[in-house]
Amino acid sequence: MKTVFINPERCIGCKHCEIACAVEHSESKNIYQAVFEEPLPRPRIHVEPGLYLNTSFPNKCRQCDPAPCLQVCPSGAITHSDDLSEILLIDGNKCILCGMCGMVCPFDVITYGRTWTVRLRKDVAVKCDQCIDRQRRGEIPACAEACKVEALQFGEINELVKAARTRLSEAVSVAVGEIRPEMVRLPAHFEAWREWGEIVNEVNKR
């Protein structure tokens, strides 16, 4: 299965992915014209601040299977794509704005607003569609293409996970090599506490 894999440790919060996403889902597909469109195009990936200073996290739909949003949608607006079955799509013309999909989404990535593809002038549920039109043309999703630090990568999920494991093991190996032997030893008060515990265990055995 192909997907957009997130490497949050690489994200620098530049929001290039948000801009690329909004432009891709605009009517004009042009950054200079998109800002004048009505309704204004909205990104479907959301870069939020991380837990610590200078960290951020790009959050997007994971295309769950089974998908809670699909299971609770009462109007049948959420379906799997016919040709790329792993992708969940929302038909805004069928959306009744009940908010059920947003309530059950485990990643809080479904938002509500107007889009140029909906005939009626109303708010509808909006989420990442994995740039399905681009994939049909043999291109990668706009967010992954725009990301210059490889915080977002598109490809086969198992290959991307394997690459992430390799990067992690390399980083750990480098870090361990930088640790001096004296840094590995426990502080004196920890060693004393451990010795006291061993003495208590010996007493309890008698």
SEZAPA-818643 format. One record per residue (C-alpha): residue number from 1; residue in one letter; x, y, z. Coordinates in Angstrom, 2 decimals, always signed. Last residue first. Example, Ala and Ser with C-alpha at 12.3 -4.5 7.8 and 13.67 -1.06 7.14 Angstrom:
BEGIN
{2,"S",{+13.67,-1.06,+7.14}}
{1,"A",{+12.30,-4.50,+7.80}}
END
This chain:
BEGIN
{206,"R",{+16.22,-15.15,+56.14}}
{205,"K",{+15.10,-14.19,+52.61}}
{204,"N",{+13.83,-10.81,+53.78}}
{203,"V",{+17.30,-9.84,+55.03}}
{202,"E",{+18.86,-10.65,+51.63}}
{201,"N",{+16.23,-8.57,+49.85}}
{200,"V",{+16.88,-5.63,+52.19}}
{199,"I",{+20.61,-5.81,+51.46}}
{198,"E",{+19.95,-5.81,+47.69}}
{197,"G",{+17.73,-2.74,+48.08}}
{196,"W",{+20.45,-0.91,+50.01}}
{195,"E",{+22.91,-1.67,+47.22}}
{194,"R",{+20.47,-0.22,+44.65}}
{193,"W",{+20.03,+2.95,+46.73}}
{192,"A",{+23.80,+3.33,+47.02}}
{191,"E",{+24.18,+2.91,+43.24}}
{190,"F",{+21.53,+5.58,+42.66}}
{189,"H",{+23.25,+7.93,+45.13}}
{188,"A",{+26.58,+7.45,+43.36}}
{187,"P",{+25.26,+8.34,+39.90}}
{186,"L",{+24.90,+5.36,+37.54}}
{185,"R",{+27.79,+4.55,+35.25}}
{184,"V",{+27.31,+5.13,+31.51}}
{183,"M",{+28.88,+8.60,+31.56}}
{182,"E",{+32.20,+7.17,+32.80}}
{181,"P",{+32.39,+5.01,+29.67}}
{180,"R",{+32.15,+8.08,+27.38}}
{179,"I",{+29.05,+8.34,+25.20}}
{178,"E",{+29.74,+9.44,+21.61}}
{177,"G",{+29.64,+5.90,+20.23}}
{176,"V",{+26.24,+5.40,+21.83}}
{175,"A",{+24.91,+8.46,+19.98}}
{174,"V",{+26.27,+7.27,+16.64}}
{173,"S",{+24.71,+3.84,+17.11}}
{172,"V",{+21.41,+5.41,+18.19}}
{171,"A",{+21.32,+7.62,+15.08}}
{170,"E",{+22.12,+4.67,+12.82}}
{169,"S",{+19.39,+2.58,+14.46}}
{168,"L",{+16.88,+5.39,+13.99}}
{167,"R",{+17.78,+5.93,+10.33}}
{166,"T",{+17.46,+2.19,+9.66}}
{165,"R",{+14.08,+2.03,+11.39}}
{164,"A",{+12.84,+4.95,+9.27}}
{163,"A",{+14.02,+3.20,+6.10}}
{162,"K",{+12.14,+0.06,+7.13}}
{161,"V",{+8.99,+2.09,+7.79}}
{160,"L",{+9.27,+3.69,+4.34}}
{159,"E",{+9.71,+0.31,+2.65}}
{158,"N",{+6.74,-1.16,+4.51}}
{157,"I",{+4.53,+1.85,+3.63}}
{156,"E",{+5.20,+1.79,-0.11}}
{155,"G",{+5.84,+5.36,-1.19}}
{154,"F",{+5.36,+9.02,-0.34}}
{153,"Q",{+7.57,+10.90,+2.09}}
{152,"L",{+6.65,+13.78,+4.39}}
{151,"A",{+9.28,+15.05,+6.84}}
{150,"E",{+11.60,+14.77,+3.86}}
{149,"V",{+13.25,+18.16,+4.53}}
{148,"K",{+12.14,+19.78,+1.26}}
{147,"C",{+8.42,+19.04,+1.63}}
{146,"A",{+6.63,+20.30,-1.50}}
{145,"E",{+6.50,+16.92,-3.26}}
{144,"A",{+5.23,+15.20,-0.13}}
{143,"C",{+2.49,+17.79,+0.31}}
{142,"A",{+1.47,+17.67,-3.36}}
{141,"P",{+0.86,+13.93,-3.41}}
{140,"I",{+3.07,+12.00,-5.88}}
{139,"E",{+2.51,+12.01,-9.63}}
{138,"G",{+1.49,+9.12,-11.90}}
{137,"R",{-1.50,+10.96,-13.36}}
{136,"R",{-3.89,+8.88,-11.26}}
{135,"Q",{-1.73,+9.75,-8.28}}
{134,"R",{-2.23,+13.46,-8.98}}
{133,"D",{-6.01,+13.01,-9.09}}
{132,"I",{-5.91,+11.04,-5.82}}
{131,"C",{-4.11,+13.78,-3.93}}
{130,"Q",{-4.15,+11.59,-0.80}}
{129,"D",{-7.82,+12.58,-0.36}}
{128,"C",{-7.08,+14.62,+2.76}}
{127,"K",{-10.19,+15.82,+4.58}}
{126,"V",{-13.22,+18.11,+4.19}}
{125,"A",{-16.71,+17.80,+5.68}}
{124,"V",{-19.15,+20.27,+4.13}}
{123,"D",{-20.07,+23.94,+4.48}}
{122,"K",{-22.70,+25.25,+2.09}}
{121,"R",{-23.07,+27.05,-1.25}}
{120,"L",{-24.56,+24.10,-3.12}}
{119,"R",{-22.68,+22.64,-6.08}}
{118,"V",{-19.72,+21.36,-4.10}}
{117,"T",{-16.42,+21.21,-6.02}}
{116,"W",{-15.43,+24.80,-5.12}}
{115,"T",{-15.12,+23.89,-1.45}}
{114,"R",{-16.89,+25.30,+1.61}}
{113,"G",{-15.90,+24.44,+5.17}}
{112,"Y",{-15.62,+21.69,+7.75}}
{111,"T",{-12.55,+19.93,+9.14}}
{110,"I",{-11.59,+16.27,+9.43}}
{109,"V",{-8.09,+15.74,+10.83}}
{108,"D",{-8.86,+14.97,+14.48}}
{107,"F",{-6.58,+11.88,+14.51}}
{106,"P",{-9.00,+9.32,+15.99}}
{105,"C",{-11.85,+10.56,+13.76}}
{104,"V",{-15.06,+9.72,+15.67}}
{103,"M",{-16.37,+13.22,+16.31}}
{102,"G",{-15.22,+14.60,+12.95}}
{101,"C",{-17.10,+11.89,+11.07}}
{100,"M",{-20.28,+12.54,+13.09}}
{99,"G",{-20.30,+16.25,+12.27}}
{98,"C",{-23.87,+16.21,+10.91}}
{97,"L",{-22.85,+18.41,+7.98}}
{96,"I",{-25.31,+16.76,+5.57}}
{95,"C",{-22.59,+15.61,+3.14}}
{94,"K",{-23.96,+14.20,-0.12}}
{93,"N",{-22.72,+17.05,-2.34}}
{92,"G",{-19.44,+17.04,-0.41}}
{91,"D",{-18.61,+13.54,-1.64}}
{90,"I",{-15.84,+12.57,+0.78}}
{89,"L",{-13.14,+10.16,-0.39}}
{88,"L",{-11.25,+7.42,+1.42}}
{87,"I",{-8.15,+6.05,-0.32}}
{86,"E",{-7.13,+2.40,+0.07}}
{85,"S",{-9.40,+1.41,-2.83}}
{84,"L",{-7.40,+3.26,-5.47}}
{83,"D",{-9.59,+2.51,-8.51}}
{82,"D",{-13.07,+2.64,-6.98}}
{81,"S",{-12.21,+5.10,-4.22}}
{80,"H",{-13.55,+4.13,-0.81}}
{79,"T",{-16.63,+5.99,+0.41}}
{78,"I",{-17.68,+8.89,+2.63}}
{77,"A",{-20.88,+10.74,+1.66}}
{76,"G",{-23.04,+7.71,+2.40}}
{75,"S",{-25.61,+9.88,+4.20}}
{74,"P",{-25.37,+8.40,+7.70}}
{73,"C",{-21.55,+8.57,+7.99}}
{72,"V",{-20.73,+6.43,+11.06}}
{71,"Q",{-18.79,+3.60,+9.42}}
{70,"L",{-17.00,+5.83,+6.91}}
{69,"C",{-15.68,+8.11,+9.67}}
{68,"P",{-14.57,+5.13,+11.78}}
{67,"A",{-12.47,+3.77,+8.91}}
{66,"P",{-11.77,+0.05,+8.83}}
{65,"D",{-9.29,+0.63,+7.29}}
{64,"C",{-7.96,+4.09,+8.11}}
{63,"Q",{-6.95,+6.54,+5.35}}
{62,"R",{-4.37,+8.17,+7.68}}
{61,"C",{-5.84,+11.67,+7.30}}
{60,"K",{-3.30,+14.39,+8.03}}
{59,"N",{-1.16,+15.89,+10.78}}
{58,"P",{+2.19,+17.59,+10.14}}
{57,"F",{+3.90,+17.86,+13.55}}
{56,"S",{+6.04,+20.68,+14.90}}
{55,"T",{+9.11,+21.17,+17.06}}
{54,"N",{+11.03,+24.41,+17.71}}
{53,"L",{+9.96,+24.55,+21.37}}
{52,"Y",{+8.66,+21.25,+22.72}}
{51,"L",{+5.37,+19.38,+22.56}}
{50,"G",{+4.93,+20.08,+18.85}}
{49,"P",{+3.17,+22.99,+17.16}}
{48,"E",{+0.62,+21.98,+14.50}}
{47,"V",{+1.00,+21.51,+10.75}}
{46,"H",{-2.42,+20.61,+9.29}}
{45,"I",{-2.91,+18.72,+6.04}}
{44,"R",{-6.14,+19.29,+4.16}}
{43,"P",{-5.29,+22.86,+3.23}}
{42,"R",{-8.16,+25.24,+2.43}}
{41,"P",{-8.93,+26.96,-0.88}}
{40,"L",{-10.72,+30.33,-0.52}}
{39,"P",{-14.36,+30.00,-1.52}}
{38,"E",{-14.22,+32.09,-3.61}}
{37,"E",{-10.89,+32.30,-5.38}}
{36,"F",{-8.53,+35.27,-5.10}}
{35,"V",{-5.74,+33.42,-3.24}}
{34,"A",{-5.96,+30.59,-5.80}}
{33,"Q",{-4.92,+32.79,-8.70}}
{32,"Y",{-1.29,+33.28,-7.68}}
{31,"I",{-0.90,+29.73,-6.33}}
{30,"N",{-2.33,+28.13,-9.47}}
{29,"K",{-4.39,+24.92,-9.36}}
{28,"S",{-7.26,+27.11,-10.67}}
{27,"E",{-10.09,+25.41,-8.80}}
{26,"S",{-8.12,+24.94,-5.60}}
{25,"H",{-7.35,+21.51,-4.14}}
{24,"E",{-3.75,+21.48,-5.38}}
{23,"V",{-3.29,+25.07,-4.20}}
{22,"A",{-4.47,+24.24,-0.67}}
{21,"C",{-2.23,+21.17,-0.50}}
{20,"A",{+0.84,+23.05,-1.74}}
{19,"I",{+0.25,+25.78,+0.85}}
{18,"E",{-0.22,+23.27,+3.67}}
{17,"C",{+2.88,+21.30,+2.61}}
{16,"H",{+4.99,+24.46,+2.57}}
{15,"K",{+3.97,+24.93,+6.22}}
{14,"C",{+7.55,+25.79,+7.30}}
{13,"G",{+7.10,+23.94,+10.60}}
{12,"I",{+10.58,+22.41,+10.64}}
{11,"C",{+9.45,+18.78,+10.33}}
{10,"R",{+12.32,+16.29,+10.47}}
{9,"E",{+11.45,+14.70,+13.83}}
{8,"P",{+7.86,+14.29,+12.61}}
{7,"N",{+8.81,+11.75,+9.90}}
{6,"I",{+5.37,+11.24,+8.36}}
{5,"F",{+4.69,+8.59,+5.70}}
{4,"V",{+2.39,+9.52,+2.82}}
{3,"T",{+0.85,+6.29,+1.52}}
{2,"K",{+1.31,+3.44,-0.92}}
{1,"M",{+0.00,+0.00,+0.00}}
END
